[in-house]
Amino acid sequence: MRILHTSDWHIGRTLYDKRRHREHAAFLEWLHQTIVERKVDVLLVCGDIFDTIAPSNRSLELYYSFLRHIVDSGCRHVVITGGNHDSPSLLDAPKEVLESIGVHVVGGAAKEVGDEVIVLTSR
């Protein structure tokens, strides 16, 4: 099983009042191509997907579009955990819908530890 680990995307971050949407989009396109070329089975994203707990609609659109492309590309699982810049409730809100397409989200600590266990199957 091939696993690619990444973190700290900080989608929506500005630098010296410069919006970085194109940079984030270019990074996610590169990541998508890498996943396809390397035949990655699991993408593991460990925190700080967004730079703020209230990301813009444009940032959310980029995130969900990327997830759709990854799932469509044949990557069997995507596992996302929240970081200190992320809103646990924002990440967890579409949890059931995302799980139905192979995207597993743990936005914040669950009441039951077993709820954080994700079983990944190989091909």
C-alpha positions in Angstrom: 0.0 0.0 0.0 1.5 3.3 -1.1 0.9 6.2 1.4 1.7 9.8 0.7 1.8 12.1 3.8 1.4 15.8 3.7 0.3 18.6 6.0 0.2 22.4 6.5 -1.4 23.4 3.3 -2.7 26.7 4.8 -5.2 27.2 2.0 -6.4 30.8 2.1 -3.2 32.2 3.6 -2.1 35.6 2.5 1.5 36.9 2.6 2.1 40.6 2.9 -1.5 41.3 1.8 -0.9 39.1 -1.3 -3.5 36.5 -2.0 -2.0 33.1 -2.7 -4.9 31.2 -4.3 -3.0 30.5 -7.5 0.0 29.1 -5.5 -2.3 26.8 -3.5 -4.1 25.7 -6.7 -0.7 25.0 -8.4 0.4 23.0 -5.3 -2.8 20.9 -5.3 -2.5 20.2 -9.0 1.1 19.1 -8.5 0.0 16.9 -5.6 -2.8 15.4 -7.8 -0.3 14.6 -10.6 2.1 13.1 -8.1 -0.6 10.8 -6.6 -1.6 9.6 -10.1 2.0 9.1 -11.3 3.1 7.2 -8.2 -0.2 5.2 -7.9 -0.7 6.3 -4.4 -3.3 4.3 -2.4 -3.7 6.6 0.6 -3.3 10.3 0.9 -2.8 11.3 4.5 -3.2 15.0 5.3 -2.3 15.9 8.9 -3.6 19.3 9.8 -3.7 22.9 8.9 -5.6 22.3 5.7 -6.8 25.9 6.0 -5.1 28.9 7.5 -8.1 30.1 9.4 -11.1 28.5 11.1 -13.4 30.5 8.8 -12.0 29.9 5.2 -13.4 31.8 2.3 -15.8 30.2 -0.2 -13.0 30.2 -2.7 -10.7 28.3 -0.4 -13.5 25.7 0.4 -14.1 25.3 -3.3 -10.4 24.6 -4.0 -10.4 22.0 -1.2 -13.5 20.2 -2.2 -12.6 20.3 -5.9 -9.2 18.7 -5.0 -10.8 16.0 -3.0 -13.1 15.1 -5.9 -10.2 14.9 -8.3 -8.2 12.7 -6.0 -11.1 10.3 -5.5 -11.7 10.2 -9.3 -8.0 9.5 -9.9 -8.1 6.1 -8.2 -6.6 7.0 -4.8 -8.5 4.5 -2.6 -8.5 6.6 0.6 -7.9 10.1 1.8 -7.4 10.6 5.5 -7.7 14.2 6.9 -7.0 15.3 10.4 -7.5 18.8 11.7 -4.7 21.1 12.9 -4.6 24.1 15.1 -5.5 26.4 12.3 -8.6 24.3 11.3 -12.1 24.3 12.6 -13.0 20.8 13.8 -16.7 21.4 13.2 -16.0 22.8 9.6 -14.0 19.7 8.7 -16.4 17.3 10.4 -19.6 18.8 8.9 -19.6 16.8 5.6 -18.0 13.8 7.3 -20.6 11.2 6.3 -20.8 12.4 2.7 -17.1 12.4 2.3 -16.8 8.9 3.9 -19.1 7.6 1.2 -16.5 8.4 -1.4 -13.4 7.3 0.5 -12.5 10.5 2.3 -12.1 10.0 6.1 -12.1 13.1 8.3 -11.1 13.5 11.9 -11.6 17.2 12.5 -11.1 17.0 16.3 -10.8 14.6 19.2 -13.8 12.3 19.3 -15.6 11.4 22.6 -14.9 7.7 21.8 -11.4 6.8 20.8 -12.8 4.0 18.6 -14.5 6.7 16.4 -11.0 7.8 15.4 -9.9 4.4 14.1 -10.0 4.2 10.4 -9.5 0.8 8.7 -7.9 1.1 5.3 -8.3 -1.7 2.8 -5.8 -2.4 0.1 -6.6 -3.1 -3.6 
